[in-house]
Amino acid sequence: MNSKINFSPLEYEKPSTEDLVKRSRAFLELMKKRRTVREFSGEPVPEEVLVNCIEAAGTAPSGAHLQPWHFVLVRDPQIKKQIRQAAEKEERINYEMRYSEEMKKEIEKLETNFEKPFLEHAPALIAVFKESYRIENNIRRKNYYVNESVGIATGLLITALHYSGLVALPHTPSPMRFLNDILKRPGNESPIILLPVGYPAEGTRVPDIKRKPVDKLLTVI
Ligand SMILES: Cc1cc2nc3c(=O)[nH]c(=O)nc-3n(C[C@H](O)[C@H](O)[C@H](O)COP(=O)(O)O)c2cc1C
């Protein structure tokens, strides 16, 4: 039986047009500075900041409000080491066998390889899991728009980390099922991304990439 949900007045304050423009411009400038970082200083990050960013990710909209996500915050050096070893095992196979020549060409310019020292150097790793389905009263129930919902939550997480002043790397050492074993997550969850998070190492350089200009990514009709 479906239980009803109460409705209450929306908390909303309408900004002036001037403020709308000002805020959108300021946010755009902030987001232009977000970069994927692959070298971290070992400096620890306050746990509260990470928890706040993960809680912010959990405000994401989700299909039928089923919130099909789970986050694991890893700080333990031993667990980070295990994750690095398992990830490098998969990535070695990816680089040597699984990646097509086309894909290798695409990632060549980023100068990445199978070695993932950042999985140990970053003071924290956040593993994002999607709940492909859920179990309620021993019954398997469907979740809806899982990939879309978890993708949005991950976007909010990356944005929150950047807004707070940290850097992150969206990492996908696929297949990532090893994360279920190491982090003891149940079978209805699948890892979708692993985010090393922290401060950049001193002197960190990032690839000089260009983003699509707005007229190439937007059609206004
Ligand atoms: C779904 C996804 C998976 C990614 N996987 C990896 C990865 O495994 N290793 C890596 O070094 N970068 C990875 N990246 C980072 C991208 O290479 C990076 O976002 C892109 O080069 C653009 O750079 P920017 O984030 O600095 O704008 C991934 C990004 C996304 C969104």
PDBQT file of the ligand as one rigid body, heavy atoms in Angstrom, charges set to zero:
ROOT
HETATM    1  C1  LIG A 301      32.917   9.173 -15.993  1.00  0.00    +0.000 C 
HETATM    2  C2  LIG A 301      34.342   9.655 -15.980  1.00  0.00    +0.000 A 
HETATM    3  C3  LIG A 301      35.367   8.755 -15.872  1.00  0.00    +0.000 A 
HETATM    4  C4  LIG A 301      36.697   9.186 -15.798  1.00  0.00    +0.000 A 
HETATM    5  N1  LIG A 301      37.685   8.271 -15.599  1.00  0.00    +0.000 NA
HETATM    6  C5  LIG A 301      38.965   8.700 -15.462  1.00  0.00    +0.000 A 
HETATM    7  C6  LIG A 301      39.987   7.778 -15.140  1.00  0.00    +0.000 A 
HETATM    8  O1  LIG A 301      39.745   6.577 -14.916  1.00  0.00    +0.000 OA
HETATM    9  N2  LIG A 301      41.255   8.235 -15.023  1.00  0.00    +0.000 N 
HETATM   10  C7  LIG A 301      41.562   9.560 -15.200  1.00  0.00    +0.000 A 
HETATM   11  O2  LIG A 301      42.741   9.910 -15.085  1.00  0.00    +0.000 OA
HETATM   12  N3  LIG A 301      40.597  10.471 -15.491  1.00  0.00    +0.000 NA
HETATM   13  C8  LIG A 301      39.310  10.074 -15.612  1.00  0.00    +0.000 A 
HETATM   14  N4  LIG A 301      38.309  10.997 -15.846  1.00  0.00    +0.000 N 
HETATM   15  C9  LIG A 301      38.640  12.441 -15.888  1.00  0.00    +0.000 C 
HETATM   16  C10 LIG A 301      38.613  13.002 -17.304  1.00  0.00    +0.000 C 
HETATM   17  O3  LIG A 301      39.742  12.565 -18.037  1.00  0.00    +0.000 OA
HETATM   18  C11 LIG A 301      38.560  14.534 -17.214  1.00  0.00    +0.000 C 
HETATM   19  O4  LIG A 301      37.352  14.918 -16.615  1.00  0.00    +0.000 OA
HETATM   20  C12 LIG A 301      38.661  15.176 -18.578  1.00  0.00    +0.000 C 
HETATM   21  O5  LIG A 301      39.938  14.956 -19.141  1.00  0.00    +0.000 OA
HETATM   22  C13 LIG A 301      38.391  16.685 -18.529  1.00  0.00    +0.000 C 
HETATM   23  O6  LIG A 301      39.267  17.323 -17.629  1.00  0.00    +0.000 OA
HETATM   24  P1  LIG A 301      38.717  18.264 -16.483  1.00  0.00    +0.000 P 
HETATM   25  O7  LIG A 301      37.907  17.394 -15.552  1.00  0.00    +0.000 OA
HETATM   26  O8  LIG A 301      39.928  18.860 -15.854  1.00  0.00    +0.000 OA
HETATM   27  O9  LIG A 301      37.829  19.306 -17.117  1.00  0.00    +0.000 OA
HETATM   28  C14 LIG A 301      36.978  10.583 -15.911  1.00  0.00    +0.000 A 
HETATM   29  C15 LIG A 301      35.929  11.488 -16.025  1.00  0.00    +0.000 A 
HETATM   30  C16 LIG A 301      34.626  11.047 -16.040  1.00  0.00    +0.000 A 
HETATM   31  C17 LIG A 301      33.508  12.058 -16.112  1.00  0.00    +0.000 C 
ENDROOT
TORSDOF 0
